[in-house]
Amino acid sequence: IVGTSGQDLFLNGLGADRLKGKGDADTFWFNRDEPYGKKHAEKIIGFESEKDIIVFGDLRFIGMSDSPKFISTKQKKEFQRALYSDIEFIYWSKKGRLYFNSNGDETGFGDGGMFAQLYGNPSLTSDSLGFTI
């Protein structure tokens, strides 16, 4: 799915879609329940953190807290430490992968996992994120 030169709203669909933002500020909204993992992850192309936003909806992220925490990690060790924390959204910037950690500081992702791949490994900060609860 390719955006226009204007502001676009992209909704996650079933399967691994390719979402290409262009032009004005775009919104990538994840609110449809679907499996997690690399083969199901949405591919986001052209994400610009200074103007685009990713919105996390509670229909997609079952059990998301009222005030979800986010961290951007660069190194593998940072990423692995984040997995054993109560941080719900983890971005591994070196790989461009965005994860939902649904089981707090216990092993693994619980019912979560990878749900988006950001091509070009753009920076991602809490200012680039929104939550609907």
Secondary structure, 3 states (H helix, E strand, C coil): CECCCCCCEEECCCCCCEEECCCCCCEEEECCCCCCCHHHCEEEECCCCCCCEEEEECCCCCCCCCCCCEEEECCHHHHHHHHCCCCCEEEECCCCEEEECCCCCCCCCCCCEEEEEECCCCCCCHHHEEEEC
